[in-house]
Amino acid sequence: MNENRTTTYPSDPVDLTLSNHNLQQTIKMALSEAVQTLYFDDSADCGTTLWQIVNILGGEEAVNMLEKDCEKAYEKYCG
């Protein structure tokens, strides 16, 4: 199961002005979450993992927007 997974998340969204190294680390964390979920094949964890990836890449702003007005979040991040 996923008991062995330990991941820490940044509290702020990805800042595209970050140094290349910091940006690579943030992307690596998001990719790690996705790969771990698929590797452990725990489909119950997919929703949680997607929320964690949104938090890693978009921070609280993205999470709150998605919770309160998913259409607005879709337009901002997918449009």
Buried (B, 14 or more C-beta within 10 A) or exposed (E): EEEEBEEEBBEEBBEEEEEEEEBEEBEEBBEBBBEBBEEBEBEEBEEEBBBBBBBBBBBEEBBEBBEEEEEEBEEBEEE
